[in-house]
Amino acid sequence: MGEYTASVVGGTGFTGGELLRLLNGHPEFDVVQATSRSKANKTVGHSHPNLRGMDLRFSDPDDLESVDVLFAATPHGVSMEQIDEFQDAAGTVVDLSADFRLDTEAQYDEWYDGHTRPELLAESEYALPELNRENLEGADLIASGGCNATATIMGLLPLFEHDVLDGSEQVVVDVKVGSSEGGAGGGEASSHPERSGVVRPYAPTGHRHEAEIEQFLGIDVSFTVHAVEMIRGASATCHVFPNGPVSKGDLWKAYRGSYEDEPFVELVAGGGGVYRYPEPKAVAGTNKAEVGFELDPSNKRVVVFSAIDNMMKGSAGQAVHAANVALGLDETAGLDFQGLHPVGAP
Ligand SMILES: NC(=O)c1ccc[n+]([C@@H]2O[C@H](COP(=O)([O-])OP(=O)(O)OC[C@H]3O[C@@H](n4cnc5c(N)ncnc54)[C@H](OP(=O)(O)O)[C@@H]3O)[C@@H](O)[C@H]2O)c1
């Protein structure tokens, strides 16, 4: 028996399935409810074949059970509408959507379709522990980050934490992301015949995750996302143009300084073998971020790479990691496992 009870609203979805997988193996959590409006009474294994054998059936989200932690894995807009019900049901709410990631109503007006509960924005904490660990302790409303934003922030954060950049520099980010980002009902663009073989720029400008990156790093980024033929994974390549000279030593100092003690970050920067830079395939199914960099010989450009699993470090894994921090548990509880190798296109 775990010490804490948990529920997953939106349990049939892709990130809901990942939450159920993680919480089912978590030593401190018992999953007592997973909701679905379309599959009520079906077993969780009906939607998630990897979870066959888990003794849990979907129930209606109108009948929320009282739990310690409620994870909401629902589309944008649902949590802000139902936050009162969620908070009545649980002491801690971890939302995987974009509903509570940004700080102000004006940002939601600019990047989304406004916000119905703007007074709660000041209370919510961004879930990425590498960025916001201190504020997560004891938090009761937590917003898990966007996957493309998470990959980008993980890549660039050390350069700001260690003053290699001051925010005035030009930063160009190109993210390649897998089809599971679109969720279980991904639609035409993510259907197999349409997705297969593509390297499709789907958000050349104006991607909503730009708002999160700018909010947390304090920079203007030129941000573009490509849909590629992966199922899992987000790979960010960030071209950074520093104002003055930067050495390899400066970069190692910054990245080691930020990430040496982080349990879920691997520095992969050069070295030998086939996988010399961050690779989404290597972290598929795990809560790890691989981060690496290279210095252009001209000394005028730093290239930063970051690879995550969009549904894990980019969503469900980050959410469970943040809940661990919020509750004062061992941060790695339920998340401390390696990925697979070799593996097919994840
Ligand atoms: N996929 C990713 O890689 C990823 C990464 C980062 C963040 N996110 C965010 O995480 C959230 C979930 O994403 P996903 O990819 O898991 O989506 P998904 O696969 O489409 O799943 C959505 C889930 O929400 C339920 N749902 C839909 N409308 C609802 C409502 N009004 N009330 C209650 N439940 C409702 C659906 O089940 P029923 O219709 O049966 O109730 C389903 O279980 C989204 O906000 C997404 O932006 C996703």
PDBQT file of the ligand as one rigid body, heavy atoms in Angstrom, charges set to zero:
ROOT
HETATM    1  N1  LIG A 401       0.726  14.005 -25.745  1.00  0.00    +0.000 N 
HETATM    2  C1  LIG A 401       1.787  14.664 -25.318  1.00  0.00    +0.000 C 
HETATM    3  O1  LIG A 401       2.918  14.350 -25.684  1.00  0.00    +0.000 OA
HETATM    4  C2  LIG A 401       1.631  15.808 -24.347  1.00  0.00    +0.000 A 
HETATM    5  C3  LIG A 401       2.796  16.430 -23.874  1.00  0.00    +0.000 A 
HETATM    6  C4  LIG A 401       2.675  17.512 -22.985  1.00  0.00    +0.000 A 
HETATM    7  C5  LIG A 401       1.417  17.935 -22.599  1.00  0.00    +0.000 A 
HETATM    8  N2  LIG A 401       0.300  17.308 -23.084  1.00  0.00    +0.000 N 
HETATM    9  C6  LIG A 401      -0.995  17.818 -22.644  1.00  0.00    +0.000 C 
HETATM   10  O2  LIG A 401      -1.590  16.832 -21.801  1.00  0.00    +0.000 OA
HETATM   11  C7  LIG A 401      -3.001  16.843 -21.978  1.00  0.00    +0.000 C 
HETATM   12  C8  LIG A 401      -3.445  15.445 -22.379  1.00  0.00    +0.000 C 
HETATM   13  O3  LIG A 401      -2.799  15.095 -23.587  1.00  0.00    +0.000 OA
HETATM   14  P1  LIG A 401      -2.967  13.657 -24.267  1.00  0.00    +0.000 P 
HETATM   15  O4  LIG A 401      -2.022  13.659 -25.412  1.00  0.00    +0.000 OA
HETATM   16  O5  LIG A 401      -2.873  12.592 -23.248  1.00  0.00    +0.000 OA
HETATM   17  O6  LIG A 401      -4.472  13.773 -24.791  1.00  0.00    +0.000 OA
HETATM   18  P2  LIG A 401      -5.463  12.640 -25.299  1.00  0.00    +0.000 P 
HETATM   19  O7  LIG A 401      -4.687  11.410 -25.648  1.00  0.00    +0.000 OA
HETATM   20  O8  LIG A 401      -6.310  13.253 -26.352  1.00  0.00    +0.000 OA
HETATM   21  O9  LIG A 401      -6.357  12.312 -24.024  1.00  0.00    +0.000 OA
HETATM   22  C9  LIG A 401      -7.285  13.217 -23.490  1.00  0.00    +0.000 C 
HETATM   23  C10 LIG A 401      -8.062  12.545 -22.359  1.00  0.00    +0.000 C 
HETATM   24  O10 LIG A 401      -8.952  13.493 -21.776  1.00  0.00    +0.000 OA
HETATM   25  C11 LIG A 401     -10.284  12.923 -21.685  1.00  0.00    +0.000 C 
HETATM   26  N3  LIG A 401     -11.204  14.067 -21.842  1.00  0.00    +0.000 N 
HETATM   27  C12 LIG A 401     -11.410  14.805 -22.959  1.00  0.00    +0.000 A 
HETATM   28  N4  LIG A 401     -12.282  15.821 -22.705  1.00  0.00    +0.000 NA
HETATM   29  C13 LIG A 401     -12.630  15.701 -21.395  1.00  0.00    +0.000 A 
HETATM   30  C14 LIG A 401     -13.515  16.425 -20.545  1.00  0.00    +0.000 A 
HETATM   31  N5  LIG A 401     -14.197  17.474 -20.996  1.00  0.00    +0.000 N 
HETATM   32  N6  LIG A 401     -13.626  16.036 -19.260  1.00  0.00    +0.000 NA
HETATM   33  C15 LIG A 401     -12.942  14.959 -18.787  1.00  0.00    +0.000 A 
HETATM   34  N7  LIG A 401     -12.102  14.220 -19.550  1.00  0.00    +0.000 NA
HETATM   35  C16 LIG A 401     -11.953  14.585 -20.833  1.00  0.00    +0.000 A 
HETATM   36  C17 LIG A 401     -10.324  11.876 -22.793  1.00  0.00    +0.000 C 
HETATM   37  O11 LIG A 401     -11.153  10.771 -22.472  1.00  0.00    +0.000 OA
HETATM   38  P3  LIG A 401     -12.750  10.745 -22.602  1.00  0.00    +0.000 P 
HETATM   39  O12 LIG A 401     -13.091  11.553 -23.817  1.00  0.00    +0.000 OA
HETATM   40  O13 LIG A 401     -13.105   9.299 -22.726  1.00  0.00    +0.000 OA
HETATM   41  O14 LIG A 401     -13.255  11.330 -21.313  1.00  0.00    +0.000 OA
HETATM   42  C18 LIG A 401      -8.889  11.348 -22.778  1.00  0.00    +0.000 C 
HETATM   43  O15 LIG A 401      -8.746  10.359 -21.782  1.00  0.00    +0.000 OA
HETATM   44  C19 LIG A 401      -3.296  17.892 -23.072  1.00  0.00    +0.000 C 
HETATM   45  O16 LIG A 401      -3.701  19.090 -22.474  1.00  0.00    +0.000 OA
HETATM   46  C20 LIG A 401      -1.972  18.031 -23.784  1.00  0.00    +0.000 C 
HETATM   47  O17 LIG A 401      -1.779  19.302 -24.370  1.00  0.00    +0.000 OA
HETATM   48  C21 LIG A 401       0.392  16.263 -23.931  1.00  0.00    +0.000 A 
ENDROOT
TORSDOF 0
